[in-house]
């Protein structure tokens, strides 16, 4: 069975496999458009990039790049007016645009969730013994508050619905069920490999990593929070990857339960039409990976 991940975009869903990704978008006229792209991953060319932890850093970078490109595609289709079907859709970001998007997104995340909690804890004056614990609690608190705040925006509700539609489709596929909207709707909107859970475990693992540094001077405090981020992300990736392969382990799922609960903030119950879009993206990826015949879904999966 092909390992599949995904991401909600504007009025659609992006699904990715090991070698390809596809984004499906509901256009203003009601039709579903899709764009498929190959993945040129360095992990496929050099064994060193497939080593534990390192592969997590590479996978995170690839996911961010693909995510930005998928968002650009979905935004183009979402902005398309009726009667423009024959016009070309701009689907690619230039290197400069991609780098700028990376810099803004990563800079904002590091400042808000890494540097700010460390400086706030330092300003409070917590001693070295409790420093990383208090810092971790502040970091998680900021993260939960941020998710709660953005979940209140009506415009993001549909994105969260597509996020749930992505989870439901992948859950149905991994269960070997038929990819039909009514069938997929019955599945959970929670998934262990969700990016929301990943971000939470990045913050939890950071507590253990930063514990080795105690409470350094403010400049080393900022440096360690930035420079150790790839290592922490790689460790969190391995944890999420392991969880995805052992979903029937009750003890493991109990330990990881907070990450699953947090997904309630970033998912909303989708409609059948939204699930249909998610299924389209998933089927496109599976077809590209050579593991799916839309007319013989169960045969391919069970094999």
BAFI-3210 file (N, C-alpha, C; in Angstrom, 3 decimals, decimal comma, padded with zeros to 6 digits):
// residues 303
n [1|2|3|4|5|6|7|8|9|10|11|12|13|14|15|16|17|18|19|20|21|22|23|24|25|26|27|28|29|30|31|32|33|34|35|36|37|38|39|40|41|42|43|44|45|46|47|48|49|50|51|52|53|54|55|56|57|58|59|60|61|62|63|64|65|66|67|68|69|70|71|72|73|74|75|76|77|78|79|80|81|82|83|84|85|86|87|88|89|90|91|92|93|94|95|96|97|98|99|100|101|102|103|104|105|106|107|108|109|110|111|112|113|114|115|116|117|118|119|120|121|122|123|124|125|126|127|128|129|130|131|132|133|134|135|136|137|138|139|140|141|142|143|144|145|146|147|148|149|150|151|152|153|154|155|156|157|158|159|160|161|162|163|164|165|166|167|168|169|170|171|172|173|174|175|176|177|178|179|180|181|182|183|184|185|186|187|188|189|190|191|192|193|194|195|196|197|198|199|200|201|202|203|204|205|206|207|208|209|210|211|212|213|214|215|216|217|218|219|220|221|222|223|224|225|226|227|228|229|230|231|232|233|234|235|236|237|238|239|240|241|242|243|244|245|246|247|248|249|250|251|252|253|254|255|256|257|258|259|260|261|262|263|264|265|266|267|268|269|270|271|272|273|274|275|276|277|278|279|280|281|282|283|284|285|286|287|288|289|290|291|292|293|294|295|296|297|298|299|300|301|302|303]
n.u [000,841|000,588|002,143|000,498|000,159|-001,162|-002,683|-004,767|-006,023|-006,962|-010,291|-009,885|-007,812|-004,549|-002,783|-000,115|002,239|005,014|006,408|004,954|002,645|-000,632|-003,053|-006,388|-009,110|-012,109|-013,724|-015,171|-017,360|-018,261|-017,068|-014,433|-011,080|-007,778|-004,282|-001,306|001,923|005,360|007,637|010,818|012,795|015,594|015,990|015,490|017,715|020,095|021,366|022,054|020,303|018,096|018,411|017,455|015,971|017,477|016,032|013,611|013,987|014,469|012,037|010,272|011,077|010,491|007,722|006,884|007,639|006,119|003,611|003,366|003,379|001,089|-000,848|-000,631|-001,595|-004,245|-005,218|-005,202|-007,149|-009,356|-009,760|-010,539|-012,884|-016,241|-016,588|-014,003|-012,777|-011,189|-008,855|-005,396|-004,064|-002,064|000,262|002,678|005,225|007,850|011,417|012,264|009,855|009,089|011,203|010,858|008,315|008,918|010,762|009,197|007,169|008,634|010,192|008,192|007,032|009,220|009,869|007,455|006,823|009,194|011,405|010,089|008,712|011,012|012,342|010,359|010,179|012,758|012,675|010,787|012,270|012,774|014,375|017,226|016,619|013,858|013,460|013,264|010,943|008,910|009,193|008,450|005,749|004,730|005,214|003,582|001,151|000,943|000,798|-001,618|-003,393|-003,065|-004,049|-006,679|-007,551|-007,338|-009,161|-011,555|-012,096|-014,325|-013,674|-011,702|-012,946|-013,860|-011,422|-010,577|-012,539|-011,894|-009,454|-010,265|-011,618|-009,488|-008,180|-010,189|-010,406|-007,850|-007,839|-009,909|-008,801|-006,523|-007,805|-008,724|-011,135|-013,806|-013,391|-015,595|-017,737|-019,881|-019,053|-016,481|-017,154|-017,896|-015,641|-013,032|-012,178|-009,717|-006,191|-003,192|-000,813|-001,023|-000,223|-000,728|-000,538|002,119|003,409|002,814|004,267|006,816|007,184|006,999|009,139|011,176|011,485|012,925|015,277|016,286|016,782|019,359|020,831|020,157|019,763|020,928|022,826|021,022|021,585|022,675|020,498|018,571|019,986|020,254|017,566|016,931|018,949|018,795|016,405|016,085|017,029|015,181|012,786|013,314|013,386|010,740|009,412|010,148|008,813|006,086|005,935|006,412|004,164|002,165|002,495|001,771|-000,922|-002,734|-001,780|-002,613|-001,446|000,536|-001,101|-002,497|-000,512|000,087|-002,235|-002,820|-001,924|-003,729|-006,136|-005,778|-006,194|-008,853|-009,195|-008,375|-009,859|-013,007|-016,297|-016,687|-018,468|-020,176|-019,495|-017,061|-015,539|-015,550|-013,800|-011,429|-011,147|-010,743|-008,178|-006,689|-007,106|-005,872|-003,179|-002,653|-003,026|-000,930|001,204|000,995|-000,523|-003,215|-006,292|-009,031|-011,388|-011,084|-010,700|-010,602|-009,296|-006,708|-005,774|-005,945|-004,159]
n.v [-001,194|002,180|004,856|007,707|011,219|014,482|017,752|020,483|022,915|026,014|025,709|023,024|020,017|018,773|015,890|013,630|011,201|008,859|009,530|011,321|014,112|015,518|018,041|018,816|020,872|022,599|024,378|027,702|027,247|024,811|022,529|020,041|020,642|019,428|019,149|017,532|016,588|015,526|014,282|015,194|013,902|014,174|012,031|009,808|009,547|009,471|007,516|008,518|010,586|009,245|008,315|007,830|010,598|012,523|012,137|013,101|015,870|016,458|015,587|017,374|019,815|019,303|018,961|021,528|023,006|021,772|022,246|025,073|025,431|024,011|025,563|027,904|027,009|026,300|028,779|030,161|028,781|029,130|031,826|032,088|033,163|032,448|031,366|031,607|029,279|028,486|029,855|030,036|028,669|029,893|027,937|027,588|028,543|030,910|030,533|032,635|033,575|031,295|031,045|033,445|033,027|030,818|032,038|033,976|032,369|030,453|032,192|033,605|031,469|030,507|032,785|033,235|030,746|029,652|031,468|033,592|032,300|031,435|033,859|035,147|033,460|033,759|036,464|036,439|035,260|032,623|029,932|027,805|025,069|024,751|026,031|025,091|023,604|025,411|027,132|025,365|024,919|027,504|027,760|025,722|026,692|029,144|028,099|026,605|028,675|030,180|028,421|028,208|030,829|031,283|029,417|030,616|032,259|032,734|032,351|030,460|028,177|026,521|025,649|024,087|022,158|020,905|019,942|017,965|016,347|015,419|013,814|011,876|010,590|009,424|007,769|005,995|004,833|003,553|001,720|-000,016|000,406|001,236|004,012|006,103|008,940|008,667|006,416|007,143|009,285|008,154|007,706|008,598|012,009|012,426|011,860|010,030|010,901|013,574|017,007|018,872|017,408|016,729|019,241|019,766|017,736|018,460|020,600|019,386|017,519|019,339|020,285|018,255|018,219|020,844|020,793|019,991|022,291|024,024|027,193|029,381|032,407|035,178|035,461|032,983|031,543|032,252|031,383|028,572|027,781|028,235|026,938|024,268|023,420|021,859|019,292|018,676|018,680|016,524|014,388|014,496|013,847|011,146|010,044|010,542|009,135|006,534|006,223|006,308|003,843|002,095|002,156|000,567|000,040|000,380|001,483|003,187|004,944|006,092|007,522|009,349|010,734|013,539|014,955|014,026|014,939|017,669|018,077|018,522|021,213|022,023|020,777|020,297|018,998|017,701|018,303|016,107|016,892|018,157|016,025|014,551|016,020|015,612|012,847|012,747|013,914|012,031|009,650|010,378|010,582|007,942|006,591|007,659|006,686|004,101|002,268|002,102|001,449|003,115|001,736|-000,679|-000,632|-002,021|-004,425|-003,631|-002,361|-004,337|-006,125]
n.w [000,000|-000,897|000,809|001,753|002,003|002,823|002,280|003,090|000,841|-000,794|-001,361|-001,969|-002,077|-001,554|-002,381|-001,739|-002,838|-002,683|-005,059|-006,564|-006,704|-006,319|-006,843|-006,242|-007,067|-006,377|-008,730|-009,333|-011,031|-010,286|-011,288|-010,961|-010,916|-011,598|-010,927|-011,672|-010,470|-010,639|-008,086|-007,404|-005,452|-003,246|-001,593|-003,069|-004,596|-003,091|-000,483|002,008|002,584|003,344|005,850|009,302|011,049|009,479|007,114|007,929|008,084|005,393|004,284|005,501|004,381|001,679|001,872|002,622|000,348|-001,699|-000,621|-000,746|-003,523|-004,216|-002,942|-004,440|-006,905|-006,216|-005,394|-007,805|-009,306|-007,607|-007,820|-010,379|-012,762|-013,872|-017,219|-017,933|-018,635|-020,756|-020,483|-019,542|-016,528|-014,009|-012,549|-011,248|-008,925|-009,033|-008,443|-006,863|-005,741|-004,318|-002,488|-001,088|000,047|001,672|003,444|004,774|005,984|007,547|009,083|010,531|011,995|013,526|015,034|016,479|017,751|018,711|019,385|020,801|023,105|024,527|025,123|026,621|028,857|029,848|030,488|032,535|034,529|035,345|037,049|036,178|036,512|036,105|033,769|030,961|031,099|031,845|029,692|027,631|028,278|027,925|025,201|024,062|024,976|023,563|020,984|021,032|021,588|019,285|017,286|018,175|017,860|015,021|014,201|014,592|012,493|009,877|007,149|007,201|007,902|005,807|004,781|006,927|006,780|004,372|005,197|007,019|005,171|003,674|005,616|006,087|003,592|003,325|005,577|004,854|002,574|003,687|005,231|003,371|002,106|-000,201|-002,340|-002,235|-001,848|000,135|001,558|002,455|004,086|006,499|007,940|010,357|011,139|012,105|012,071|012,699|011,437|010,999|010,289|012,293|014,681|014,403|014,723|017,391|018,666|017,934|019,638|022,140|022,111|021,906|024,509|025,819|024,316|024,609|027,283|027,748|027,618|029,582|031,056|029,088|028,162|026,706|023,936|023,179|023,828|021,906|019,640|020,011|019,913|017,278|015,700|016,469|015,531|013,067|013,931|015,977|014,518|012,823|014,660|015,606|013,259|012,938|015,113|014,477|012,097|012,983|014,593|012,660|011,476|013,434|014,299|015,612|018,073|021,258|023,551|022,518|021,010|023,097|024,424|022,425|022,241|022,933|020,629|018,757|019,817|019,492|016,823|016,559|016,552|014,072|012,158|010,529|010,111|006,922|003,781|001,427|-001,137|-000,741|000,144|-002,173|-003,772|-002,363|-002,687|-005,455|-005,722|-004,271|-005,755|-008,158|-007,384|-006,531|-008,916|-010,422|-008,956|-009,617|-008,209|-008,199|-009,645|-010,687|-011,226|-010,035|-007,238|-004,640|-005,221|-005,947|-003,574|-001,552|-002,517]
ca.u [000,000|001,351|001,988|-000,030|-000,080|-001,926|-002,808|-005,898|-005,706|-008,163|-011,327|-009,390|-006,913|-003,357|-002,349|001,201|002,794|006,479|007,015|004,077|001,603|-001,746|-003,965|-007,719|-009,757|-013,468|-013,768|-016,423|-018,469|-018,637|-016,231|-013,214|-009,852|-006,651|-002,950|-000,392|003,337|006,282|008,487|012,240|013,306|016,983|015,979|015,463|019,004|021,223|020,949|022,288|019,130|017,034|018,731|016,530|016,100|017,819|014,919|012,538|014,292|014,252|010,598|009,622|011,367|009,712|006,301|006,663|007,744|004,937|002,450|003,284|003,012|-000,320|-001,654|-000,641|-002,501|-005,624|-005,607|-005,459|-008,444|-010,408|-009,988|-011,008|-014,282|-016,963|-016,358|-012,571|-012,280|-010,175|-007,651|-004,370|-003,952|-000,677|000,356|004,007|005,904|009,245|012,340|012,248|008,598|009,117|012,143|010,236|007,257|009,614|011,358|008,136|006,501|009,559|010,541|007,064|006,874|010,340|009,735|006,295|006,756|010,490|012,158|009,268|008,567|012,291|012,602|009,368|010,589|013,967|012,247|010,115|013,311|012,696|015,707|017,639|015,987|012,489|013,394|012,772|009,570|008,047|009,272|007,641|004,339|004,395|005,221|002,364|000,034|000,872|000,376|-003,047|-004,107|-003,010|-004,993|-008,031|-007,865|-007,584|-010,342|-012,736|-012,304|-015,245|-013,044|-010,857|-013,761|-013,867|-010,101|-010,579|-013,394|-011,086|-008,456|-010,933|-011,888|-008,212|-007,990|-011,178|-010,059|-006,671|-008,268|-010,675|-007,843|-005,690|-008,669|-009,072|-012,523|-014,051|-013,283|-016,833|-018,013|-020,712|-018,239|-015,403|-017,728|-018,044|-014,358|-012,634|-011,506|-008,435|-005,194|-001,954|000,291|-001,429|000,760|-001,033|000,079|003,566|003,863|002,741|005,368|008,021|007,284|007,242|010,502|012,081|011,738|013,984|016,518|016,783|017,159|020,813|021,470|019,782|019,341|022,099|022,617|019,930|021,987|022,741|019,118|017,977|020,728|019,911|016,177|016,892|019,865|018,410|015,085|016,098|017,153|013,908|011,801|013,630|012,950|009,273|009,012|010,293|007,742|004,831|006,044|006,239|002,761|001,351|002,627|001,318|-002,159|-003,514|-001,143|-003,406|-000,567|001,132|-002,137|-002,825|000,574|000,011|-003,600|-002,913|-001,790|-004,966|-007,172|-005,533|-006,718|-010,233|-009,162|-008,039|-010,732|-014,450|-016,979|-016,820|-019,626|-019,868|-018,835|-015,660|-014,909|-015,376|-012,573|-010,329|-011,028|-010,155|-006,733|-006,112|-007,104|-004,866|-001,861|-002,523|-002,865|000,427|002,132|000,828|-001,119|-004,662|-007,184|-010,289|-012,478|-010,812|-010,076|-010,332|-008,319|-005,383|-005,374|-005,780|-003,006]
ca.v [000,000|003,415|005,816|008,954|012,342|015,514|019,101|021,264|024,168|026,814|024,967|021,771|019,160|018,255|014,577|013,277|009,880|008,898|010,039|012,267|014,778|016,036|018,945|018,904|022,107|022,856|025,684|028,427|026,698|023,519|021,456|019,756|020,686|018,833|019,321|016,504|016,922|014,530|014,714|014,861|013,917|013,715|010,748|008,739|009,505|009,216|006,786|009,300|011,407|008,376|007,897|008,384|012,004|013,314|012,048|013,955|017,247|016,530|015,457|018,615|020,814|018,966|019,215|022,971|023,454|021,287|022,930|026,425|025,317|023,592|026,732|028,817|026,438|026,399|030,186|030,525|028,227|029,717|033,190|032,034|033,508|031,642|031,818|031,663|027,913|028,313|030,603|029,277|028,888|029,947|026,891|027,447|029,657|031,041|030,265|033,793|033,580|030,178|031,403|034,500|032,392|030,049|032,933|034,573|031,339|029,914|033,284|033,844|030,322|030,474|033,920|033,102|029,510|029,237|032,541|034,332|031,602|031,421|035,200|035,416|032,693|034,420|037,744|036,133|034,987|031,240|029,370|026,830|023,775|024,751|026,920|024,483|023,135|026,590|027,566|024,446|025,186|028,760|027,495|024,974|027,604|030,063|027,310|026,304|029,947|030,552|027,567|028,583|032,121|031,191|028,582|031,463|032,987|031,995|032,003|029,285|027,002|025,631|025,028|023,030|021,084|020,163|019,232|016,745|015,516|014,762|012,744|010,822|009,835|008,604|006,722|004,998|004,116|002,675|000,651|-000,873|000,625|001,856|005,472|006,772|009,949|008,182|005,492|007,904|010,161|007,429|007,564|009,640|013,189|012,487|010,928|010,147|011,563|014,953|018,044|019,516|016,558|016,861|020,488|019,626|016,908|019,269|021,408|018,502|017,001|020,459|020,378|017,307|018,621|022,082|020,532|019,842|023,602|024,812|028,572|030,134|033,832|035,384|035,273|031,539|031,074|032,405|030,556|027,145|027,564|028,255|025,976|022,892|023,124|020,703|018,058|018,435|018,328|015,178|013,453|014,486|013,113|009,716|009,663|010,528|008,042|005,297|006,163|005,994|002,422|001,289|002,783|-000,365|-000,071|001,237|002,231|004,271|005,915|006,814|008,481|010,377|011,277|015,009|015,403|013,699|015,859|019,015|018,146|019,010|022,649|022,312|020,014|020,464|017,956|018,132|017,882|015,074|017,536|018,382|014,701|014,185|016,681|014,904|011,545|012,969|014,101|010,764|008,717|010,818|010,212|006,485|006,194|008,031|005,795|002,771|001,354|002,286|001,470|003,637|000,791|-001,889|-000,073|-002,964|-005,421|-003,037|-002,072|-005,556|-006,838]
ca.w [000,000|-000,990|001,891|001,197|002,903|002,131|002,832|002,605|000,159|-001,020|-002,082|-002,487|-001,304|-002,199|-001,910|-002,260|-002,616|-002,682|-006,293|-007,260|-005,922|-007,109|-006,152|-006,853|-006,609|-006,854|-009,383|-009,091|-011,814|-009,718|-011,805|-010,209|-011,708|-010,893|-011,505|-011,183|-010,602|-010,072|-006,981|-007,605|-004,084|-003,068|-000,887|-004,065|-005,285|-002,197|000,708|003,219|002,861|003,844|007,213|010,306|011,453|008,294|006,173|008,423|007,688|003,942|004,041|005,911|003,360|000,485|002,146|002,577|-001,046|-002,416|-000,072|-001,299|-004,931|-004,265|-002,569|-005,584|-007,895|-005,734|-005,409|-009,197|-009,690|-006,782|-008,303|-011,767|-012,938|-014,848|-018,576|-018,182|-018,697|-021,791|-020,175|-018,826|-015,092|-013,546|-011,532|-010,685|-008,281|-009,426|-007,335|-005,984|-004,997|-003,388|-001,421|-000,277|000,833|002,694|004,432|005,574|006,790|008,538|009,999|011,428|012,897|014,471|015,944|017,353|018,528|019,248|020,029|021,769|024,389|025,237|025,656|027,670|030,039|030,356|031,077|033,803|035,515|035,822|037,234|035,173|036,714|035,583|032,608|029,724|031,317|031,750|028,292|026,840|028,565|027,263|023,754|023,740|025,210|022,423|019,827|021,165|021,465|017,867|016,561|018,605|017,246|013,581|013,976|014,717|011,248|008,990|005,875|007,376|008,194|004,646|004,723|007,935|006,267|003,405|006,001|007,486|003,995|003,367|006,601|005,880|002,390|003,611|006,511|004,092|001,717|004,511|005,734|002,258|001,735|-001,498|-002,327|-002,626|-000,823|001,237|002,348|003,079|005,113|007,755|008,626|011,302|010,609|012,795|011,557|013,478|010,729|010,705|010,562|013,575|015,693|014,212|015,330|018,849|019,138|017,799|020,851|023,289|021,991|022,145|025,944|026,167|023,648|025,208|028,673|027,810|027,562|030,752|030,778|028,633|027,915|025,766|022,544|022,973|023,943|020,572|018,685|020,168|019,480|015,816|015,094|016,790|014,974|012,159|014,704|016,662|013,485|012,375|015,695|015,600|012,061|013,208|016,032|013,730|011,127|013,748|015,009|011,500|011,161|014,575|014,755|016,420|019,382|022,139|024,457|021,737|020,690|024,333|024,633|021,388|022,233|022,862|019,240|018,069|020,318|018,967|015,457|016,606|016,296|012,674|011,263|010,663|009,348|005,521|003,001|000,448|-002,274|-000,372|000,154|-003,576|-004,221|-001,720|-003,347|-006,778|-005,545|-003,833|-006,881|-009,115|-006,853|-006,554|-010,314|-010,818|-008,270|-010,174|-007,228|-008,126|-010,795|-010,158|-011,395|-009,281|-006,045|-003,571|-005,676|-005,891|-002,208|-000,788|-003,032]
c.u [000,880|001,080|001,606|-000,195|-000,836|-001,952|-004,052|-005,392|-007,012|-009,135|-010,821|-008,445|-005,720|-003,035|-000,993|001,559|004,309|007,079|006,189|003,148|000,557|-002,585|-005,271|-008,453|-011,158|-013,518|-015,099|-017,615|-018,903|-017,821|-014,995|-012,030|-008,732|-005,364|-002,037|001,054|004,192|007,074|009,907|012,930|014,760|017,049|015,956|016,822|020,167|020,730|021,082|021,067|017,961|017,320|017,749|016,941|016,425|016,652|013,747|012,734|014,034|012,760|009,852|009,851|010,581|008,238|005,982|006,682|006,513|003,686|002,267|002,850|001,539|-001,246|-001,741|-001,602|-003,953|-006,113|-005,942|-006,825|-009,590|-010,756|-010,520|-012,506|-014,927|-016,765|-014,889|-011,953|-011,157|-008,876|-006,688|-004,381|-002,485|-000,520|001,715|004,472|007,333|010,118|012,324|010,989|008,574|010,037|011,530|009,141|007,842|010,095|010,303|007,512|007,399|009,937|009,440|006,932|007,979|010,221|008,613|006,388|008,088|011,174|011,343|009,080|009,857|012,573|011,619|009,761|011,828|013,616|011,556|011,130|013,241|014,105|015,957|016,914|014,607|012,353|012,749|011,335|008,590|008,030|008,399|006,155|003,877|004,291|003,944|001,136|-000,158|000,340|-001,124|-003,875|-004,158|-004,015|-006,440|-008,465|-008,191|-008,810|-011,635|-013,050|-013,200|-014,590|-012,179|-011,659|-013,752|-012,511|-010,028|-011,486|-012,637|-009,961|-009,038|-011,231|-010,630|-007,979|-008,938|-010,823|-008,864|-007,021|-009,035|-009,750|-007,029|-006,497|-009,091|-010,504|-012,624|-014,029|-014,503|-017,208|-018,807|-019,938|-017,163|-015,927|-017,812|-016,751|-014,010|-011,987|-010,153|-007,484|-003,869|-000,830|-000,021|-000,323|000,517|-000,399|001,603|004,093|003,828|003,927|006,724|008,245|007,580|008,676|011,526|012,423|012,903|015,317|017,112|017,214|018,670|021,532|021,093|019,232|020,558|021,790|021,643|020,346|022,154|021,355|018,433|018,653|020,339|018,501|016,054|017,716|019,470|017,052|015,101|016,191|015,833|012,834|012,043|013,192|011,419|008,739|009,084|009,188|006,406|004,817|005,818|004,780|001,853|001,386|002,094|000,041|-003,005|-002,906|-001,815|-002,535|000,044|000,103|-002,573|-001,781|000,468|-001,346|-003,670|-002,799|-003,029|-006,090|-007,025|-006,070|-008,179|-010,304|-008,955|-008,837|-012,195|-015,115|-017,207|-018,125|-019,197|-019,150|-017,361|-014,889|-014,650|-014,089|-011,354|-010,072|-010,383|-008,636|-006,059|-006,029|-006,051|-003,471|-001,649|-002,350|-001,451|001,465|002,008|000,218|-002,630|-005,305|-008,537|-011,446|-012,294|-010,093|-009,673|-009,276|-006,907|-004,913|-005,068|-004,571|-001,722]
c.v [001,249|004,313|007,168|009,986|013,410|016,831|019,755|022,529|024,939|026,059|023,653|021,059|018,785|016,904|014,274|011,845|009,978|009,617|011,096|012,958|015,342|016,969|019,005|020,080|022,201|024,272|026,378|027,885|025,314|022,351|021,258|019,762|020,030|019,071|018,287|016,925|015,790|015,140|014,244|014,944|013,466|012,382|009,573|008,561|009,108|008,602|007,628|010,134|010,576|007,868|008,526|009,788|012,880|013,310|012,909|015,402|017,439|016,495|016,729|019,710|020,572|019,287|020,704|023,479|023,036|022,006|024,328|026,391|024,924|024,749|027,725|028,326|026,623|027,841|030,646|030,026|028,872|031,129|033,225|032,321|032,592|032,233|031,903|030,278|027,741|029,015|029,760|029,654|028,862|028,988|026,808|028,728|029,711|030,737|031,418|033,847|032,470|030,482|032,456|033,921|031,562|030,954|033,541|033,540|030,815|030,983|033,563|032,724|030,282|031,597|033,707|031,909|029,056|030,340|033,236|033,594|031,590|032,780|035,565|034,707|033,308|035,724|037,529|035,858|033,593|030,663|028,217|025,502|023,661|025,480|026,255|023,984|024,293|027,116|026,686|024,677|026,474|028,544|026,769|025,857|028,584|029,337|027,033|027,574|030,397|029,736|027,928|029,876|031,988|030,322|029,388|032,214|032,177|031,530|030,744|028,023|026,006|024,951|023,874|021,869|020,237|019,394|017,913|015,798|014,766|013,584|011,577|009,957|008,918|007,474|005,616|004,169|003,124|001,537|-000,307|-000,724|001,317|003,370|006,106|007,742|009,433|007,230|006,231|008,770|009,480|007,374|008,788|010,820|013,413|011,472|011,130|010,903|013,016|015,949|018,769|018,738|016,656|018,113|020,427|018,827|017,549|020,064|020,567|017,980|018,099|020,600|019,480|017,694|019,852|021,892|020,392|021,194|024,502|026,169|029,402|031,629|034,006|035,129|033,786|030,919|031,125|031,476|029,082|026,861|027,541|027,108|024,525|022,496|021,954|019,366|017,697|018,012|016,910|014,116|013,352|013,720|011,611|009,219|009,550|009,386|006,697|005,124|005,785|004,522|001,519|001,885|001,869|-000,597|000,901|002,075|003,424|005,340|006,709|007,882|009,648|011,072|012,807|015,563|015,124|014,639|017,236|019,182|018,591|020,513|022,966|021,466|020,341|019,425|018,433|017,674|016,781|015,661|017,786|017,070|014,223|014,791|015,959|013,550|011,689|013,108|012,794|009,761|009,094|010,390|008,707|005,964|006,501|007,117|004,358|001,773|001,422|002,271|001,932|002,653|-000,503|-001,528|-001,135|-003,988|-004,877|-002,856|-003,347|-006,353|-006,286]
c.w [000,000|000,208|001,297|002,307|002,152|002,865|002,256|001,941|-000,035|-001,913|-002,665|-001,545|-002,168|-001,562|-002,529|-001,902|-002,613|-003,893|-007,008|-006,266|-006,865|-006,247|-006,937|-006,226|-007,203|-007,427|-009,105|-009,879|-011,345|-010,212|-010,921|-011,166|-010,912|-011,666|-010,862|-011,429|-010,031|-008,921|-007,265|-006,250|-004,021|-002,333|-001,846|-004,741|-004,375|-000,881|001,971|003,602|003,376|005,257|008,199|010,741|010,244|007,312|006,618|008,025|006,198|003,632|004,416|004,874|002,084|000,691|002,091|001,136|-001,843|-001,937|-000,625|-002,761|-005,078|-003,912|-003,726|-006,659|-007,470|-005,741|-006,821|-009,644|-008,905|-007,256|-009,720|-011,840|-013,975|-016,239|-018,931|-018,358|-019,701|-021,495|-019,351|-017,342|-014,699|-012,372|-010,842|-010,007|-008,808|-008,214|-006,332|-005,126|-003,954|-002,209|-000,501|000,614|001,966|003,816|005,347|006,512|007,894|009,557|010,999|012,454|013,948|015,490|016,955|018,287|019,125|020,042|021,108|023,089|025,207|025,878|026,757|028,960|030,671|031,054|032,425|034,902|036,108|035,948|036,267|035,295|036,087|034,258|031,392|029,874|031,184|030,320|027,404|027,050|027,896|025,755|023,329|023,921|024,066|021,191|019,873|021,012|020,008|017,055|016,899|017,931|015,775|013,274|014,054|013,427|010,313|007,694|005,981|007,658|007,032|004,468|005,726|007,523|005,234|004,104|006,512|006,329|003,563|004,308|006,355|004,669|002,634|004,574|005,786|003,216|002,529|005,127|004,628|001,799|000,378|-001,376|-002,979|-001,507|000,375|002,137|003,121|004,225|006,471|008,567|009,471|010,588|011,289|012,171|012,307|012,783|010,395|011,073|011,863|014,715|015,622|014,907|016,852|019,366|018,888|019,084|022,083|023,262|022,259|023,628|026,339|025,539|024,319|026,658|028,825|027,886|028,738|030,379|030,371|028,522|026,757|024,325|022,217|023,058|022,579|019,571|018,790|019,680|017,969|015,220|015,354|016,217|013,984|012,897|015,368|015,670|012,982|013,374|015,738|014,392|012,298|014,136|015,301|012,719|011,813|014,163|013,856|011,136|012,275|015,177|015,638|017,804|020,342|023,072|023,734|021,423|021,913|024,618|023,661|021,327|022,199|021,441|018,432|018,506|019,668|017,553|015,419|016,327|014,819|011,683|011,567|009,764|007,914|004,893|002,032|-000,768|-001,985|-000,335|-001,267|-004,142|-003,648|-002,380|-004,719|-006,665|-005,158|-004,977|-007,915|-008,664|-006,924|-007,972|-010,803|-010,191|-008,768|-009,230|-007,217|-009,499|-010,281|-010,259|-010,605|-007,991|-005,011|-003,973|-005,513|-004,453|-001,439|-001,277|-002,422]
res [x|x|x|x|x|x|x|x|x|x|x|x|x|x|x|x|x|x|x|x|x|x|x|x|x|x|x|x|x|x|x|x|x|x|x|x|x|x|x|x|x|x|x|x|x|x|x|x|x|x|x|x|x|x|x|x|x|x|x|x|x|x|x|x|x|x|x|x|x|x|x|x|x|x|x|x|x|x|x|x|x|x|x|x|x|x|x|x|x|x|x|x|x|x|x|x|x|x|x|x|x|x|x|x|x|x|x|x|x|x|x|x|x|x|x|x|x|x|x|x|x|x|x|x|x|x|x|x|x|x|x|x|x|x|x|x|x|x|x|x|x|x|x|x|x|x|x|x|x|x|x|x|x|x|x|x|x|x|x|x|x|x|x|x|x|x|x|x|x|x|x|x|x|x|x|x|x|x|x|x|x|x|x|x|x|x|x|x|x|x|x|x|x|x|x|x|x|x|x|x|x|x|x|x|x|x|x|x|x|x|x|x|x|x|x|x|x|x|x|x|x|x|x|x|x|x|x|x|x|x|x|x|x|x|x|x|x|x|x|x|x|x|x|x|x|x|x|x|x|x|x|x|x|x|x|x|x|x|x|x|x|x|x|x|x|x|x|x|x|x|x|x|x|x|x|x|x|x|x|x|x|x|x|x|x|x|x|x|x|x|x|x|x|x|x|x|x|x|x|x|x|x|x]
***
